[in-house]
Amino acid sequence: MSKRDYYDVLGVARGASADEMKKAFRTKAKELHPDRNRDNPEAETKFKEVNEAYDVLKDPQKRAAYDQFGHAAVDGSGGGFGARGGGGPGGSGDFSSAFADVFDDLFGQFGGRQRGGGGGQVRGADLRYNLTISLEDAYKGKQATIKVPTAVACDACNGTGAEAGAKPETCATCAGHGKVRAQQGFFTIERACPTCGGRGQVITNPCGVCNGAGRKREERTLNVQIPKGVEDGNRIRLAGEGEAGMMGGPPGDLYIFIDIEGHPIFRREGPDLFCRIPVPMALAALGGHIEAPTIDGGRARVAIPAGAQSGKQFRLRGKGMPVLRQNREGDLYIEVGVETPTNLTKRQKELLEEFQQIGETNKNSPESDGFFGQVKDFWGRMTS
């Protein structure tokens, strides 16, 4: 029976790009994989056909020859590319490379091997600790004491997991390799050894304290230096302060994530601070001075010009937050909020009414006059 056109096998056009062919190959290979089609005896044949087609078309030289001469150019019995060291569709070629992505999609990382050292050791897990600090702490920096529940090396067995005097033995199932091979259709897949869990060693005489784990649960107390200028969401890595490894493996790391509490006076944006200060209406109208708080606990005298409006900002250089790992500080912005008086006495009301009457002739409210002048023009245009 004549072979199908390789482009038809993959379901792509002859001008398809390498990425388009790779995508089509992965889709077809996953669809036709024998492990997903145990009740379909034709799946394995079609699976091989897809592999053969992609093995030729993914190689620019093989593809060019195929486009010119068809299957004759890659026939393993002829003098084409198929006769070169098993690199053709019938040989082994770079089989593992062609199917690496498909294996990952179908089986993950072959049983989820863990990172670890040799001799059955498994690296400990990394830990996360959320540390909440105040804005003042972020400004000054501080040394914090934290308690972290974690796994530490067992004292009784020195982290080996074996009873005193005993040693872990080489796993008989995998001969110490930590992985075994299983036949899946016409190819072989490596998986983590089910007996030793991928460690390559087993403990026949486990420690009575840790039951062979080589570690135990414990709450550790650590001192952490919080640098000046940290921001919300920053993290600090403490190498080797995570969980102890299995069977004497290296420890993981501890990551401390910083959470900064909101402040009743200051609002932070990067290295800059913002502070809104209410100013009495009379002071804003006549001008004067106010005292503004600073994050270091000090006071700053700020001059308010006559006629200051709400939203007016004054910049105090160098009065903001320190910049992390830099020798400079941000700025503090004081924002004026003109406060309307309440609970007026009879005399105060009389004075304000008199002021309002005088203001209508003296034009003391330019912003208001300008706005309502535009509104008047708008209404006039709409009615006309």
C-alpha positions in Angstrom: 0.0 0.0 0.0 1.4 3.4 -0.9 2.3 5.8 1.8 0.2 8.8 2.6 1.5 12.3 1.9 3.4 13.5 4.9 1.7 16.9 4.9 -1.7 15.1 4.8 -0.6 12.9 7.8 0.1 16.0 9.9 -2.9 17.9 8.5 -0.8 21.0 7.4 -0.3 22.8 4.1 2.9 22.4 2.1 3.9 25.9 3.0 3.4 25.4 6.7 6.0 26.9 9.0 8.1 24.9 11.5 6.0 26.1 14.4 2.7 25.2 12.6 4.1 21.7 11.9 5.3 21.2 15.5 1.9 22.3 16.8 0.1 19.9 14.5 2.5 17.1 15.4 1.9 17.5 19.1 -1.9 17.6 18.6 -1.8 14.4 16.5 0.6 12.6 18.7 -1.4 13.2 21.9 -4.6 12.2 20.1 -3.2 9.0 18.7 -1.0 7.9 21.6 -1.4 4.2 22.3 -2.0 4.7 26.0 -5.0 6.8 25.2 -6.3 4.4 22.6 -6.0 1.0 24.2 -9.2 -0.2 22.5 -8.1 1.0 19.1 -5.5 -1.3 17.5 -4.9 1.1 14.6 -3.8 3.9 16.9 -0.3 2.7 17.2 0.2 2.4 13.5 -1.1 5.9 12.9 1.0 7.1 15.8 4.1 5.8 14.1 3.0 7.3 10.8 2.7 10.8 12.5 6.2 10.3 14.0 7.6 9.3 10.5 6.1 12.3 8.8 7.2 14.8 11.4 10.7 13.3 11.6 11.2 14.1 7.9 9.4 17.5 7.6 11.0 19.0 10.7 14.4 18.7 9.0 14.9 21.5 6.4 17.2 19.2 4.2 14.9 16.2 4.4 11.9 18.4 3.8 13.5 20.0 0.7 14.3 16.5 -0.7 10.8 15.2 0.1 9.2 18.2 -1.6 11.2 17.5 -4.8 11.3 13.7 -5.0 8.5 12.5 -2.6 8.9 9.3 -0.6 11.7 8.1 -2.8 14.0 10.8 -1.3 13.6 9.4 2.2 13.1 5.7 1.5 15.4 3.7 3.9 16.2 1.3 1.1 17.6 3.9 -1.2 20.4 6.4 -1.1 18.3 9.2 0.4 18.4 10.6 3.9 16.7 7.5 5.3 19.9 5.5 4.9 22.1 7.8 7.1 22.7 6.1 10.4 19.0 5.3 11.2 18.1 9.0 10.9 15.2 8.3 8.5 11.6 7.5 9.4 12.3 3.8 10.0 15.4 4.3 12.2 15.7 5.5 15.8 17.0 8.9 14.7 16.3 11.6 17.4 13.2 9.8 18.6 13.5 11.0 22.2 13.9 14.6 21.0 10.9 14.4 18.7 8.6 13.2 21.5 10.0 15.0 24.5 7.2 17.6 24.5 4.6 14.9 24.1 6.0 12.9 27.0 5.8 15.9 29.2 2.2 16.6 28.3 1.1 13.0 28.9 3.2 12.0 31.9 4.5 15.2 33.5 8.1 14.9 34.7 8.1 11.1 34.7 6.7 10.6 38.2 7.5 14.0 39.6 11.2 13.5 40.6 12.2 15.8 43.4 15.4 17.8 43.5 18.0 16.3 45.7 21.5 15.2 46.2 23.1 11.8 45.6 22.8 8.8 47.8 19.0 9.0 48.3 19.1 12.6 49.7 16.2 14.9 48.9 16.4 18.6 49.2 14.1 20.2 51.8 11.1 22.3 50.8 11.2 26.1 50.6 9.1 27.9 53.1 7.2 31.2 53.0 6.6 33.5 56.0 4.4 36.6 55.8 5.7 39.4 58.1 3.6 42.4 58.8 5.4 45.6 59.8 4.5 49.3 60.3 5.4 52.1 58.0 7.8 53.4 60.7 9.6 50.0 60.8 10.0 50.2 57.0 11.4 53.7 57.4 13.9 52.9 60.2 14.5 49.2 59.5 14.3 46.7 62.3 15.4 43.4 63.6 12.4 41.1 63.8 12.1 37.9 65.8 9.9 35.3 64.1 8.8 31.7 64.9 8.6 29.4 62.0 7.1 25.9 62.2 9.3 23.7 60.1 11.0 20.3 59.7 14.5 20.0 61.2 17.1 17.3 61.0 16.4 14.5 63.5 19.0 14.6 66.4 18.7 10.9 67.1 19.9 9.7 63.6 21.7 12.9 62.5 19.2 13.2 59.6 20.0 9.8 58.0 16.6 8.3 58.9 18.3 5.0 60.1 18.6 3.7 63.6 22.0 4.5 65.3 24.7 2.3 63.8 22.6 1.3 60.8 22.9 2.8 57.3 20.4 3.1 54.4 20.7 0.3 51.9 20.7 0.4 48.1 17.2 -0.1 46.7 16.9 -3.6 45.2 14.1 -2.5 42.8 16.0 0.2 41.0 19.6 -0.9 42.0 20.2 2.6 43.4 19.2 4.6 40.3 16.0 6.0 41.8 14.0 5.2 38.7 12.6 2.3 36.8 11.7 1.7 33.2 8.2 0.7 32.1 7.2 -0.4 28.6 4.5 1.8 27.1 3.4 0.4 23.7 6.5 0.4 21.5 8.7 2.7 23.6 10.0 2.8 27.1 9.4 5.4 29.8 11.4 6.1 33.0 9.5 6.7 36.2 10.5 7.3 39.8 11.0 4.0 41.6 7.9 3.1 43.6 9.9 1.3 46.3 12.3 4.1 47.3 10.4 7.1 45.9 13.2 8.0 43.6 15.9 8.2 46.4 17.8 5.1 45.3 18.0 3.9 48.9 15.7 2.2 51.5 15.9 2.1 55.2 15.4 -1.4 56.7 16.0 -0.3 60.3 14.4 3.1 60.6 15.0 5.6 63.4 12.5 5.2 66.1 12.2 9.0 66.7 11.6 10.2 63.1 10.3 6.8 61.6 13.0 6.9 58.9 12.2 10.4 57.6 15.5 11.9 58.9 13.6 14.9 60.2 11.0 16.0 62.7 8.6 18.9 63.2 9.7 21.8 65.3 9.2 25.5 65.8 12.3 27.5 65.1 13.0 31.1 66.4 14.9 33.3 63.9 16.1 36.9 63.9 15.5 38.7 60.6 17.1 42.0 59.7 14.5 44.2 57.9 16.4 46.8 55.8 15.4 50.5 55.5 13.1 51.3 52.6 11.4 47.9 52.1 8.2 48.1 50.3 5.0 46.1 50.4 5.5 42.8 48.6 9.3 42.8 48.9 10.8 39.4 49.9 13.8 38.5 51.9 15.6 35.1 51.2 17.2 33.3 54.1 19.3 30.5 52.4 19.2 27.2 54.2 16.5 28.2 56.7 13.7 26.2 55.0 12.8 22.6 55.8 15.5 20.0 56.4 16.1 17.6 53.6 15.0 13.9 53.6 17.7 11.4 54.6 20.3 14.1 55.2 19.6 16.1 52.1 20.3 19.9 52.0 17.7 22.2 53.5 15.4 24.5 51.5 15.3 28.3 51.8 13.0 30.6 53.8 11.3 33.4 52.0 9.9 36.3 54.1 7.3 38.4 52.3 6.8 41.9 53.7 3.4 43.3 54.3 3.3 47.0 55.4 0.3 48.2 57.4 -1.7 51.2 56.4 -0.9 54.4 58.2 -3.4 56.9 59.7 -1.4 59.9 58.6 0.8 59.1 55.6 0.1 57.5 52.3 3.1 55.9 50.5 3.8 55.8 46.8 7.3 54.3 46.2 9.8 56.4 48.1 7.4 59.4 48.4 4.9 60.1 51.2 1.7 62.1 51.0 -0.1 63.8 53.9 -3.4 65.6 53.7 -3.8 68.4 56.3 -7.1 70.1 56.9 -6.7 73.9 57.0 -9.3 76.3 58.5 -11.1 78.4 55.9 -9.9 81.6 57.4 -6.2 80.5 57.4 -6.4 79.4 53.8 -8.0 82.7 52.8 -5.6 85.0 54.8 -2.5 82.8 54.7 -0.3 81.7 57.5 1.7 78.7 58.7 1.0 75.1 59.8 3.1 72.4 61.4 3.3 69.2 59.3 4.3 65.8 60.8 7.2 63.9 59.3 7.8 60.1 59.3 10.8 60.4 61.5 8.6 61.9 64.3 9.6 65.5 63.6 7.8 68.6 62.6 8.1 70.8 59.5 6.8 74.4 59.3 4.9 75.0 56.1 3.9 78.4 54.8 0.3 78.6 53.4 -0.1 81.5 50.9 -3.2 83.6 51.1 -6.0 82.2 48.9 -4.8 78.6 49.0 -7.3 76.1 47.6 -8.1 72.5 48.5 -5.7 70.1 46.7 -2.7 72.6 46.8 0.5 70.6 47.4 3.7 71.6 49.1 6.9 69.5 48.6 9.3 68.8 51.4 12.5 67.4 49.8 14.1 64.4 51.5 11.4 63.9 54.0 10.0 60.8 52.5 11.0 57.1 52.7 14.6 55.9 52.2 15.2 54.1 48.9 16.1 50.5 49.4 19.8 49.9 49.2 20.5 53.5 48.1 21.7 56.5 50.0 18.8 58.8 49.2 15.3 59.5 50.4 12.0 60.4 48.7 9.9 63.5 49.3 7.0 64.4 51.5 4.0 66.1 49.9 1.7 68.1 52.1 -1.8 68.5 50.6 -4.1 71.3 51.7 -7.7 70.5 52.5 -9.7 73.7 53.1 -12.2 72.9 55.8 -15.6 74.5 55.8 -16.6 75.6 59.4 -19.6 74.0 61.1 -21.7 74.7 64.2 -21.6 78.4 63.6 -22.7 80.9 66.2 -25.2 83.6 65.4 -22.5 86.2 65.2 -20.4 84.0 62.9 -23.3 83.6 60.6 -23.9 87.3 60.5 -20.2 87.9 59.6 -20.3 85.3 56.8 -23.4 86.7 55.4 -21.9 90.2 55.4 -18.7 88.7 53.8 -20.8 87.0 51.1 -22.6 90.2 50.2 -19.3 92.1 49.9 -17.8 89.2 48.0 -20.4 89.4 45.3 -19.1 92.9 44.3 -15.4 92.2 44.9 -15.1 89.0 43.0 -13.4 87.0 45.7 -14.1 83.6 44.1 -12.4 83.6 40.7 -12.6 79.8 40.3 -16.4 79.8 41.1 -17.0 82.8 38.9 -15.1 81.2 36.0 -17.0 77.9 36.3 -20.5 79.3 36.4 -19.6 81.7 33.6 -18.9 78.7 31.4 -22.1 77.0 32.6 -24.1 80.1 31.7 -22.6 80.1 28.2 -23.3 76.3 27.9 -27.0 76.8 28.8 -27.2 79.7 26.4 -25.9 77.6 23.5 -28.2 74.7 24.3 -31.4 76.9 24.4 -30.5 78.7 21.2 
